[in-house]
């Protein structure tokens, strides 16, 4: 089964794409959460771990970002049609919608403020769309 899933994937380009998308996700998450939403998070400290606690879980955060990058890249390669950055934008936007749907569940079970809920949705859509573009530019047939 694994061989069938892995079939037709250019492994070298997949890993190049994964690491490039990871760098993008890592940096853009820093901008989104460390800069853009930083003040908003400080206004709701009861919802988050303390700074010291978060440092203890940074490996989990990085692992999650890497897994997102790998699966975003891998799924992209399975449907790859070599149609340029527009293909990546379309794919990334659809992945962003898929990811955003989970925010509705998070909102239902977590007392998130409305502004954080919508910020996560919109920034996630933009981030995934751009990550899809990055994937299309790196993975493309040369």
N, C-alpha and C positions, 0 to 999 in steps of 0.2 A: 504494500500500500504506500509506504513512504517513497519507494522508487517511482511510483505512478504520480505522486504529488510533485516530486522533485523533477520529473521529466521535463525536458525542453527549457531548463533554466540555465542561463549562462552564469555559472557560479562565481567567476571572478567579477563580473559586472554586478551581480547581486550583492556581493560583499562591499564593493566600492560604493554602491548606491546606499546600502544600509548604513555604512559609516558616515557618509556625507549627509544623509537624512538625519542621522543621530546628532551630528554636529549642529545642524539647523534646529532640530527640536530642542536640544540642550540650550543653545543660545536664545532662541525665541521664548522658551519657557522662562529663562532668566529675565528677559524684557517684560514679558506678560505678568509674571507673578512677583518678580523682585523689584520691578519699577512701576508698571502701570497699575497693578492692583495692590501694591504694597500698603498704601494708606488705608484702603478698604479693609484689608485683612487686619490691620492694627485696630480698626474700629470694632472688630468682632473677635476679640482674643479668646472668648469662651468656646469658640468653634475649632480652634487649632491647637496643635502641640506648641509648647514653648520653643523658642529659638534653640535652646540647649538640647531639648528632646529631638527636634528636627535634625540636628547634626548627627544624632545617633542613628537616624533612619535614612541618611543621605544615600547609602548604598542601595536601598530599596527604591529610592526615587530614580537613581541613575539606571538601575536594572529595568525598571518600568519604562523609562524613556528608550532604552535600547530595544526592549521587546516591541514597543510600538513601532520603532524605526525598522526593525527587521520584518515584522509582519506587514507593515505598510508597503515596504519594498518588495517582499516576496509575493504578496497578492498582486501587486502591480505587474510584476514580471509574468505572472500566469496569464494575464489578459493583454499583454503588451502588443500593440499594433504598429509601432513606429510612426505615429502621427504627430509627433512634435509636442511642444509644451502644452498645447490645448488639451491633448489627451491626458497629460498629467494634471492639469487644472481640473478637468472634469472628474477624473478619478479621485483627486484629493478632496474636492467639494463633496462628492458622494460619501467618502470615508468620514469627512467632517460631519455630515448629516447623521450618519450612523453613530458616531461618537456622541454627538449632541443629544441624541435620543436618550442616552443614559443619564444625562443631566436632569431630565424630567423625573426619573426615578430618584436620583440623589436629592432633588428638591422636595420630593414627597416625603422622604424619610429623615432629612437633615434640616434643621431650622436655618437654612441659608437665607440671607437677605435677597430680595428680588434683584438688586443691582449686580450681585455676584453671580446669580443664576444666569442672567442675560449676558454678562461679561464673559463668562465661561463659554457660552454658546457661540457668541460672535467671534471672540478671539480664537476659539477652537476651529470654527469654520475657516477663518482666514489662515490660521496656522496649517491646517490640513491641506487646504488648497495650495498654499505655497510649498508645502512638503511634497505634494504630488508633482508640482512643476519641477522641483529639485530632482525627484526620482526620474522624471522623464528626461531631463537634461543629462543626468549621469548615466542612466542605463541605455540610452539610445544606441542604435546600431551606428557604427562609425564607418 
